């Protein structure tokens, strides 16, 4: 197993990791889903959202959510994979769509959206827009949260949402904009989800966005195994490291850590629904 950072002090009030990748975390760190969830629970991270990014990971997220009460799943084709799949894209999209409605452990569609950092050509970006529009439609049709990936594509993402129509519940995953973009998203009732990048010294514009986000629209995520927060930046990330970001944001916003943790938990429920108990959960109490 990869040497992992030490666990932070436990939170006094439990909270939720609003976006993580348990399968990728296992491949990078050796932590099984059960191990990752146990470590998270030990520091007060009681629930996680396991996010699909292609058909295999979406199916795996659903299986994990059905096995663990602490997990709900989202399903999608990531915008980068949209381009990489080539002739296999249509089949992959049909496979993800076929998952919708098969279990109440699926609570969101995503991560979907646009990625202009990796995809520069117009043909690839057009494929991303078409896929994004399809995902938006699924979220609206199935009354699920829409989990948006937006990398260097702020205006284009909002343009597609405006054209297709915003679903009722939207998470701007790994929010990476400034206060101006935050206000544009908040005007549509979106939740802004902040990862460990908000702790990075250079990201003052991101911190300003976090300061102006209303408490009832704020989420915190790990995006594990990526975007590990200070003071363990550069090491593999996992849900048990979420308290570092929670404490940072509490200080940034001038609120008590316990108050923020409770608010984040409430907001995750508002976005994804009550975690409840899976019908086949191996860890049901």
Secondary structure, DSSP 8 states (H G I E B T S, - for coil): -----------SS-EEEEEE-HHHHHHHH---HHHHHHHHHHTTEEEEEEE--SHHHHHHHHHHHHH-TTEEEEE---HHHHHHTGGGHHHHHHHHHHHTTS-TTEEEEEEEEEETTT--SHHHHHHHHHHHHHHHHHHHHHT-EEEEEEES-HHHHHHHHHHH---SSEEETT----HHHHHHHHTTT-EEEE-GGGGSTT-HHHHHHHHHS-GGGEEE---TTS---TTSTTS---GGGHHHHHHHHHHHHT--HHHHHHHHHHHHHHHH------TT-TT--
